[in-house]
Amino acid sequence: MSNSDNKILELKNLVDGAELSLQQARKILEGLLGDENAILTDQAKKFGSVAATTDGQVVEGFFDGQNMLGPDDKRYSVPANYASKSKLVEGDGLKLTITSDGSFVYKQINLLERERLVGLLAVDEKTDEYRVAANNKAYKVLTASITYYKGEEGDRVTILVPKGKESSWAAVENIFKTGDEIPGMSTLEDSTDKKATETAKMIFDEVKLPEEEKEVNISETEKLPAPAENNPMPEAGDSFLSEDGHGGETLYGPTIPLRKDANNYSNFLSEEKNKVDDLGDKDKQGLEEL
């Protein structure tokens, strides 16, 4: 066997070993974290779909807070800028079209009814990830949403969560600095004299991360959640390319960022922040077109 053949064999063994190690690491991670999306995964298998059309492959599934769960046990990458701009909440139905050139085109098809909450922004010191403490619970939020609004610990945050349903993730609607007034609401009620930052940490420390969700039997007749009455569907989906790396998870979607122009994907949120509507007005579920 030549020296070149030996190197090829050695390289193949290294690749095989790396793949095996990655699979084992994923299993260990899943065992430690538990499957937080067990219910959504079951729903995606029952009510999602995969089909081939003239436009490309079409997959329908559910948004899990970061990605779309498909009926084929795959997680499809949803760019953080698209999820933030659309204010998607955990459990929303999505339709993904994978075009012949590999582009991902998302469209919202079945949106859950929303509930608006006001909480305090905190940082998990163990994971260095943002959380919003509201209603004695620490909600996970997309980092892209927090950094866009230049959020800091102790800021007040208006978030959207599925109404009447448990969720680990929330969509950020807006962030208010200390002293800012939230339209339609009085100043955040607080039972202590502590500063906002200390209050946020206090709430966060007392809130345990969501426990593993128990599997439940879903009726065969259960349908995908109907769109909220006041949530108009976009007429057409926008195409977005993922720029974020996703370590540890097998995601399906474009990973090579292209030049940011009109032919590739929309910029994340307009420069002018949306004005927050009076909370007493008819709730638009935080899905206004930007």
N, C-alpha and C positions, 0 to 999 in steps of 0.2 A: 504493500500500500504506500503510495507516494506521500510526501509531506503535505501536499495540498489536500489530499483525501483525509488525512488525519485531522487537519484543521477544520475541515467541513464537518467531520463526525463530532469533533469536540464542540463546535459551535452549535450543532443540532442538540447535543446533550444539554448544553447550557440553556437553550431555548425551552426544551422540554421540562427541565428542572424549574425554570422560572414560571412557566405556566402552571405547573403543579403547585408550587409555593403560593401563587396568586389565588388559586382555587381554594387551598386550605385556609389562607388568610381571610377570604370572603366568608367561608363557613364559620370561622371563629367569630368574625365581626357580627354576622347575622345572629349567632347564638348569644352574644353579649347584648346586642341592642334589641333583639326581638324583631318580629315583623310588624312594624307600626302600621303597615298598609294591608294587613290581612283581609279586612273587609273589602277595601277597594280592589284588591287583587282578585278576590272572589267575584265581585261585581263585574270587573273587566272581562273575566273569563266567560261569565254568563251572558252579558249584554253587549260586550264590545264586538267588533267585527274587523276582518281583514279582507279586502277585495281588490282585484285588479281592474282598472278602468282605462279608458283612452288617455286620461290625464296622468296616469301613473298608479302606484299602489296607494290605496286609501285605508287608513287604520283609524278606528274609533275607540276611544278609551276614556280614562278618567285622570284628572290632574291630582297628583299626590302632594302638592305643596312645592315641588321642585321639578318633577318630570311627569310625563304621561305614562300611565300603566296601560299596556295593551293586552288583548286577550291571548296573545302568544307568549305570555310570561316575559315580555321584554319591556324595558324602561326606555322610552324615547325622550331624548334631550329636548327640553323646552328652554330656550334662552331666557335668562333672568330678566333681560330688558323687556321682552314681550310679556312675560308673566307679571312684571311690575306695572307696566303700562296698562295692561288689560285688567289689573287687579283681580286676578284669578284666585279663587279660594279652593281649599281642599275638597275634592268631590265633584268639581265642575266637569262636564262632559266636553271633550275636545275631538275634533276631526282633523287628522293629519293626512295630507297628500304628499307623497314622496314622488317628485317629478322625475322625468327621464334623465335630467342632468344632476340628480341627487339633491336638489333643493327641498327644504322642508317648508310646507305651507300649512299653517295652523288656522283653524276656524273654531270659534266657540259655538257649540250646538245645543247643549243642555246646561243651563246655569242654575245653580241652587239659589234659593232666597237668602239674602244676606241679613246680618245683624251688625250694627255698628257699636263698637266699644271704645272707651277711652282708657288708656293705660300709661304706664311709665316705662321708659326705655332703660334696659339694664344689659349688662354683659356677663355671660357665664364665664367665670374666671378659669374654669377647667378646660373649656373648649374654645374660649375667646370668641364666641358667637353671640350675636345680638338676640335678645328676648324682649318681649313686651309683657309686662306684668299687669294683668287685668282680670277682674273677677276671681281673684285668688288662684290664678293659673298663669304659667309662663308660656306664652305662645312663641313658636319659632317664626322668624320673618326672614325674607330674602335680604342679604347684605346690600345688594344693588339698590333696593328701595331706601335703606337707611342712609347710605353714602350719598345718594342723589340729593336728599333733603338736608344733608350735613347734620344728621342726628348725633346727639351726644347723650351720655348717661344722664338720666334724670329728666330728659325732655318728655313732654306729653305727646302721645301718639294716638291718632284715631285709626282704628283697624277694622277690617271687615272679616267676619267669620260666618260659617254656615249657620243659618237660623235653626235652632232646635236640634242640632247635631254636634257630636263631639268632634273636635279637630285638634291636631297638634300645631298646625300652621295657620297664620293669619296674613291677610293682604294689607299692606300699609296704604292708608288713604292720605294722610298728611301728618306732619310733625310740627309741634308748636314749642317755642322756647319759653323759658320761665318768664312769666309776666304777660305773655301773649294770651289774648282771649280767643276761645273757641266759639265761633258763631253759633248762637242758639243755646249755649250752655254757660252755666256759671263756672267760676273757677273750680278746679278739681278739688273735691272734698277730701280732706285728709284729717285723720284723727290724732295726728301728732304734730309737734312743732318742728320736726326735723326738716332739713333741706330736701329738695326733690330727689337729689342723687342718693342720699341716705335712705329715703323712703323706698325708692326703687330697689335698692339692694336688699332692704329688709323684706320686702314682698317677695323678691326673687329667691332669697335664701329659704323662705318658708314654703315655697312652692316646689314640689317634687316634679321631676320631669315625667311626662306621660308614661304610664306603665304599658306593658304589652297589651294590645287590644285582644280580647277573646274572640275566637271565631264564632260567628253566628250563622244560623241557617237562613238563607235568603229565599223567599218564596219564588217559585218559578214564574209566577205571574207578575212579579215586581218589575216595573218599568224603569227606564232611565228617568232621573228627576226631570220634571217639566220645567221649562224656563220660567224664571220669575216674571210675574205679570208686567212689571214695569222695566224689564231688562230687554231692550231691543237688541236683536242679533246683528252682528256686523254683516253687511251685504256680501263681503268677500273677505277671505282670509289674507293676512299679510305674511310675506315670506321673511323669515329671520334666520340668521346663521349663528350658531353657538360659538362664543369665544371663550367660555369658561371651561377650565379643565375639571373633570370629574374623576377623582381618584377613588379606587376601590369598587366602583359600580360599573357594570357593563351597560353603557348607554349607546343608543343608536341615533346618529345624527351627524351633521357636518361638524368637523372639529378644526378645520384649517380656516382661520379668519381671512376674509378677503378685504379688499380696499373698501372703505366706507363711502359708497356713493349710492345714487338713486337706483342703480341697477342691481344692487346687492341686498341691502336691508335698511330699514328705517333707523334713524338715530334714536337713542333711548330718551324718551320723553322730550317735550319741547322745552326751550329755554325758559319760557314763561310758565311758572307753576300754576296749576289749576286753582282757582279760587274755591274755597270750601263752601258749599251751599249751606244755608241755614238748616240745621238739623231738624227744625220743626217743619220744613217743607217736605214735599213728597220725596221719599228716599229713592234716589236713582241707583242704589246698590253699589255706588262707587265704580260704575262701569261706563262713565261718560266717555264719549269719543274725544281723544286728545288731538 
